[in-house]
């Protein structure tokens, strides 16, 4: 179920942009890491919140016009990137973790967070490409935690991977190793990683929405201290911890290296049968085409 206009529940710390835009159905991720992207969007959009995996399905089905979707879903959904705003990292990301009960090369079962698509693919790529391991996949339902599965490795993403215990509170059995998947990818490839991008479904006239998304991102990044102060108590973090996560662990711009990283990720995913087809970065409206291309392909 989507959560229409429930996040943020308190007054936004960002100056909101209420300039009218085409009345599009827009979906955003319901995690802390998305706050800087949506903080200043205001009420000019029909903005709904959901899990990353569900947003991708809803964009593909046509129940959303634009959504912040997992990068792995771009080819399947037919969506096109319409903004250089993203959720990415250039090192440890803190909110995408793979927990091991055994050594990586001995993993036979892998439990994947139900909310994840890109991170689930990344975990499988790292295990297979680096260790030759192709484990049996098990779902980890939303609301379950590490203690609800006996799998050899368990993926957690988003808010439940961040907390003061990093997802380990109440877990069953000992864990020998924890991978931060952002850090693992960056060390392995020497490239950043992009988890999610704004995409429009085919045929949708997005009007000025790409500008609004970029402007909202820029306002959010200018308001990180205020966002951290508002959000830290909800996530059992101190304000400095929350600020460090948003400022130091996450990256919100798609540039040339991010485009290279997305293409390399796509090739790895395709090589193990997880996706097919190119990632399109063609803007959905001609007005922003030159500016967008110069940022992502220079």
URZI-V105893 format. One line per field, one symbol per residue. ss: DSSP state (~ for helix, > for strand, _ for the rest). phi: phi as a letter, one per 30 degrees, with the letter a starting at -180 (. if undefined). A space follows every 50 residues. Layout:
ss = ???
phi = ???
This chain:
ss = __>>____________________>>>>>__~~~~~~~_______>>>>> _~~~~~~~~~~____>>>>>~~~~~~~__>>>>>>>>>>______>>>>> ___~~~__>>>>>____~~~~~~~~~~~~~~____>>>>>_____~~~__ __>>>>>_~~~~______________>>>>~~~~~~~~~___>>>>>>>> ________~~~~~~~~~~~~~~_~~~~~~~~~~~~___~~~~~~~~~~~_ >>>__~~~~~~~~~~~~~~~~______________~~~~~~~~~~~~_
phi = .dcdhcbddceddcddccddbedcdccbdcceddeddcecdicdbdcbca dedddddddddjdbcbadceedcedddidbdbacdacbablecicbbccc cbdedcdcbbcceddcbdddddeddddddcbicbddcbdcdejdbddcbc edbbcbbiddcdeechjdeidciccdabcdddddddddcicdbccbbdbc deidddhceeddddddedddddbdddddddceddchcdddddddeddccc bcbcbedddddddddddddddcicaajdcccdddbddcdddddddcbd
